[in-house]
Amino acid sequence: MRKIIGIGETVFDIIFKNNQPISAKPGGSIYNALISLGRLKLPAVFISETGEDCVGNIIKNFLEENGVSSQYIYTFDRGKTPLALAFLDEQQKADYLFYQEYPDKRLDYTMPEINENDIVLIGSYFALNPVLRNNLLEILQFAQARKAIIYYDVNFRKAHIHEVRHLMPALLENFEFADIIKGSDEDFEHIYNEQDACLTYREHIEFYCKNFICTQGEKGATVFGKNFHKKYPVNPIVPVSTVGAGDSFNAGIIFGLIKHRIILDDLKTGIPEEKWDNIVKCAIDFSAFVCTTYDNYISTEFARDYLERES
């Protein structure tokens, strides 16, 4: 069976509302997506790093409990597993504060098996971090040579706007590797001062990658592919937290790609509209559910019911 290989940060999320902590759980953008996919019984492995501490153990145990391999997580003994404090505003969007203490030696990993049409998921600042760049490039080059699908979630936070110029070469290099690029309108406002999905695609994405998904919160999502362009609405909901919304959206897209047997050649030649409709529906369903909870991932009950409905 095809598998998903995620590369990203691990953090312990503490969510605040009205300046009071209301939830605490393992997180990280790629981590969150893999937990959802593990709950959907898809084989997944995670390449990352944690401290040799109680929080790191919680993070690794939670992966295994949810069917995601922690075999490729590097455990460092000098430093601490990062904490991420998420402060929700009135729209339930989060402003983040990170506490990090990393050692000099980072991400000392073993390359996992990557096969044709497996899906490699990267994203966030982890995919741009100069300290980790050589490690990531090694994985991307290997995945590309093995004809895996590379899915890049830009997820560029406001805190890094001052670094845009410095990070641009790595960002564009990720675009070149990617077979699917996904980002929010806020991401591209931070990077290019541009929120229009069509302009973002034509001016900044299409040259590098034909398959682009731009999420726009309550306004839905716009999808571009080879000879394809469509806007997808979302049903109105009352969100509790949007912390894991984009991560669960990614899980839905990947679940849809595997369920509908989309392979690398399909992404190059063009996915039919009907299949895009089904794939994006999964993503919207997953994201909407997670927005109604304080969790960063779909629940085991939601995953079980979804699999039963889709079988």
Legacy VTK file of the C-alpha trace (Angstrom):
# vtk DataFile Version 3.0
C-alpha trace
ASCII
DATASET POLYDATA
POINTS 311 float
0.000 0.000 0.000
1.140 3.565 -0.693
2.351 5.401 2.369
2.772 8.970 3.556
6.136 10.288 4.731
5.917 13.535 6.692
8.870 15.783 7.565
8.269 18.553 10.084
8.529 19.955 13.570
7.117 18.494 16.766
5.764 20.841 19.404
3.484 20.638 22.390
0.513 22.938 21.758
-1.063 24.852 24.626
-4.193 26.701 23.495
-5.375 29.839 25.304
-8.760 31.557 25.163
-9.355 34.791 27.067
-5.799 34.395 28.357
-6.603 31.075 30.043
-5.198 27.677 28.943
-8.037 25.474 27.696
-6.255 22.630 25.894
-2.827 21.010 25.648
-1.782 18.319 23.189
0.983 17.170 20.816
1.184 19.176 17.615
3.100 20.597 14.689
1.591 21.174 11.247
2.836 17.982 9.554
2.415 16.005 12.780
-1.268 16.990 12.971
-1.969 15.861 9.408
-0.256 12.515 10.003
-2.322 11.830 13.138
-5.504 12.273 11.076
-4.148 9.986 8.355
-3.082 7.379 10.903
-6.599 7.388 12.325
-7.826 6.687 8.791
-5.660 3.533 8.796
-3.218 4.825 6.165
0.444 3.830 6.638
2.452 6.878 7.652
5.897 7.663 9.039
7.214 10.874 10.542
10.732 12.318 10.258
11.338 14.830 13.039
13.128 15.504 16.312
12.202 15.761 19.998
13.967 16.267 23.261
14.744 13.430 25.614
12.084 14.583 28.052
8.517 13.889 29.201
6.996 16.048 26.464
9.027 14.282 23.792
7.834 10.922 25.101
4.210 12.087 24.995
4.653 13.180 21.385
6.229 9.896 20.254
3.773 7.715 22.166
0.824 9.601 20.687
2.133 8.932 17.176
2.380 5.204 17.801
-1.048 5.090 19.471
-2.510 6.560 16.301
-0.766 4.272 13.833
2.069 6.596 12.760
5.633 5.302 12.930
8.002 7.266 15.183
10.991 5.192 14.051
12.587 8.142 12.225
12.367 10.699 15.028
15.746 11.901 16.294
15.842 12.294 20.087
18.326 14.883 21.343
19.549 14.960 24.958
20.786 18.546 24.991
17.829 20.858 24.656
14.090 20.555 25.190
11.045 19.664 23.123
9.514 22.953 21.866
6.303 24.435 23.255
3.822 26.394 21.128
1.375 28.726 22.843
-1.664 29.524 20.673
-3.795 32.509 21.708
-7.254 32.462 20.077
-8.867 35.762 19.013
-12.597 36.461 18.586
-12.597 34.657 15.212
-10.875 31.658 16.900
-7.725 32.278 14.851
-4.450 31.750 16.677
-1.516 34.031 17.366
1.504 31.897 18.269
4.335 32.210 20.736
7.087 29.564 20.566
9.545 28.428 23.242
12.484 26.515 21.776
15.795 25.154 23.033
17.522 23.104 20.341
21.009 21.561 20.480
23.701 22.176 17.860
23.159 18.733 16.324
19.783 18.594 14.560
17.680 15.994 12.745
20.148 13.098 12.718
17.807 10.740 10.858
17.870 7.533 8.807
16.280 7.739 5.351
12.997 5.799 5.281
11.895 3.671 2.353
10.178 5.855 -0.267
8.521 4.232 -3.263
6.853 5.392 -6.470
3.594 7.298 -5.806
4.130 7.464 -2.061
3.293 10.952 -0.777
5.929 13.113 0.901
4.455 15.958 2.976
6.518 19.036 3.906
5.632 22.499 5.102
5.904 25.459 7.464
9.123 27.159 8.536
10.652 23.701 9.047
10.766 23.347 5.246
12.676 26.651 4.941
14.882 26.615 8.020
18.520 27.167 6.909
19.770 24.981 9.766
17.830 21.981 8.405
17.984 22.789 4.693
20.550 20.183 3.671
18.637 17.445 5.492
15.396 18.369 3.744
17.021 18.631 0.310
18.453 15.146 0.690
14.963 13.768 1.372
13.331 15.740 -1.454
15.955 14.700 -3.987
15.583 11.055 -2.967
11.767 11.267 -3.097
11.815 12.909 -6.516
14.202 10.271 -7.876
11.885 7.570 -6.532
8.909 9.250 -8.300
7.020 9.997 -5.116
4.420 12.783 -4.975
5.722 15.835 -3.086
3.030 17.903 -1.337
4.145 21.302 -0.022
2.026 23.263 2.466
3.547 26.761 2.494
2.063 27.709 5.915
4.140 30.896 6.191
3.452 32.579 9.516
3.376 36.316 10.175
6.308 35.989 12.582
8.642 35.278 9.625
7.651 38.199 7.377
10.917 39.957 8.180
12.792 36.923 6.780
10.965 36.697 3.440
13.842 37.985 1.333
16.332 35.677 3.017
14.048 32.624 2.752
12.876 33.219 -0.833
15.505 30.961 -2.532
14.478 28.006 -0.340
10.780 28.761 -0.909
11.196 28.759 -4.692
13.300 25.608 -4.538
10.459 23.918 -2.625
8.058 25.115 -5.333
10.243 23.421 -7.946
10.227 20.108 -6.069
6.497 20.189 -5.359
3.843 18.313 -7.327
1.095 20.014 -5.291
1.425 23.370 -3.543
-1.125 24.372 -0.928
-1.304 27.625 0.980
-3.769 30.064 2.480
-4.534 33.560 1.250
-2.847 34.790 4.454
0.351 32.900 3.562
0.649 34.688 0.242
-0.228 38.036 1.742
2.712 37.520 4.111
5.064 36.481 1.283
3.926 38.504 -1.750
1.460 41.010 -0.283
-1.126 39.268 -2.483
-4.428 37.623 -1.462
-6.020 36.999 -4.859
-5.730 33.269 -5.630
-5.715 33.692 -9.418
-2.989 36.331 -9.373
-0.947 34.292 -6.903
-1.150 31.261 -9.183
-0.366 33.079 -12.428
2.404 35.285 -11.096
4.097 33.126 -8.466
3.130 29.431 -8.658
2.255 28.216 -12.160
5.791 28.475 -13.522
6.975 25.990 -10.896
3.956 23.768 -10.267
0.629 23.322 -12.109
-1.310 21.969 -9.110
-2.147 24.664 -6.575
-4.708 24.845 -3.770
-5.420 28.185 -2.090
-7.575 28.095 1.036
-9.524 31.222 1.968
-11.175 30.459 5.298
-14.933 30.879 5.267
-14.716 31.866 1.579
-13.737 28.321 0.628
-10.850 27.096 -1.503
-9.676 27.646 -5.062
-7.981 24.801 -6.921
-5.796 25.003 -10.014
-4.525 22.077 -12.072
-3.460 21.451 -15.624
-6.278 23.022 -17.700
-8.374 23.249 -14.527
-9.577 26.028 -12.230
-12.482 25.850 -9.768
-13.697 27.637 -6.641
-15.118 25.427 -3.878
-17.450 26.910 -1.251
-17.652 25.726 2.348
-20.683 25.358 4.570
-20.914 28.010 7.309
-19.888 26.757 10.755
-19.294 28.290 14.165
-15.614 27.515 14.799
-14.285 26.643 18.225
-10.625 26.740 17.143
-8.907 27.011 13.760
-5.516 25.769 15.027
-5.597 22.468 13.113
-7.803 23.563 10.207
-5.123 23.748 7.518
-3.400 20.589 8.728
-6.619 18.563 8.591
-7.325 20.058 5.143
-3.969 18.618 4.009
-4.909 15.244 5.493
-8.175 15.345 3.539
-6.418 16.095 0.247
-3.926 13.271 0.801
-6.684 10.867 1.841
-8.570 11.818 -1.326
-5.520 11.342 -3.543
-4.999 7.827 -2.214
-8.692 6.873 -2.132
-9.174 7.949 -5.754
-5.898 6.375 -6.857
-4.294 9.583 -8.076
-0.677 8.936 -9.048
2.169 11.203 -10.093
1.387 10.844 -13.807
-2.192 12.038 -13.169
-0.891 15.220 -11.580
1.261 15.862 -14.628
-1.423 15.125 -17.245
-4.329 16.639 -15.331
-6.907 15.367 -12.823
-10.532 15.322 -14.092
-12.975 17.750 -12.441
-15.062 14.970 -10.880
-12.025 13.584 -9.079
-10.935 17.032 -7.897
-14.477 17.511 -6.541
-14.237 14.320 -4.513
-10.721 15.055 -3.258
-11.517 18.600 -2.148
-14.728 17.421 -0.462
-12.628 15.223 1.837
-10.401 18.179 2.711
-13.338 20.486 3.458
-15.066 17.805 5.546
-11.949 17.186 7.637
-11.187 20.868 8.146
-14.773 21.727 9.098
-14.860 18.967 11.707
-11.577 20.000 13.329
-12.727 23.639 13.527
-15.583 22.512 15.800
-13.178 21.009 18.369
-10.075 21.986 20.330
-8.199 19.071 18.753
-5.671 19.493 15.936
-6.814 16.364 14.081
-9.963 14.439 13.213
-11.268 12.202 15.988
-11.063 8.423 15.864
-14.875 8.319 15.754
-15.028 10.740 12.828
-12.366 8.716 11.000
-14.222 5.449 11.579
-17.556 6.885 10.412
-15.946 8.536 7.386
-14.315 5.287 6.296
-17.644 3.480 6.642
-19.455 6.112 4.545
-16.756 6.143 1.870
-16.400 2.351 1.576
LINES 1 312
311 0 1 2 3 4 5 6 7 8 9 10 11 12 13 14 15 16 17 18 19 20 21 22 23 24 25 26 27 28 29 30 31 32 33 34 35 36 37 38 39 40 41 42 43 44 45 46 47 48 49 50 51 52 53 54 55 56 57 58 59 60 61 62 63 64 65 66 67 68 69 70 71 72 73 74 75 76 77 78 79 80 81 82 83 84 85 86 87 88 89 90 91 92 93 94 95 96 97 98 99 100 101 102 103 104 105 106 107 108 109 110 111 112 113 114 115 116 117 118 119 120 121 122 123 124 125 126 127 128 129 130 131 132 133 134 135 136 137 138 139 140 141 142 143 144 145 146 147 148 149 150 151 152 153 154 155 156 157 158 159 160 161 162 163 164 165 166 167 168 169 170 171 172 173 174 175 176 177 178 179 180 181 182 183 184 185 186 187 188 189 190 191 192 193 194 195 196 197 198 199 200 201 202 203 204 205 206 207 208 209 210 211 212 213 214 215 216 217 218 219 220 221 222 223 224 225 226 227 228 229 230 231 232 233 234 235 236 237 238 239 240 241 242 243 244 245 246 247 248 249 250 251 252 253 254 255 256 257 258 259 260 261 262 263 264 265 266 267 268 269 270 271 272 273 274 275 276 277 278 279 280 281 282 283 284 285 286 287 288 289 290 291 292 293 294 295 296 297 298 299 300 301 302 303 304 305 306 307 308 309 310
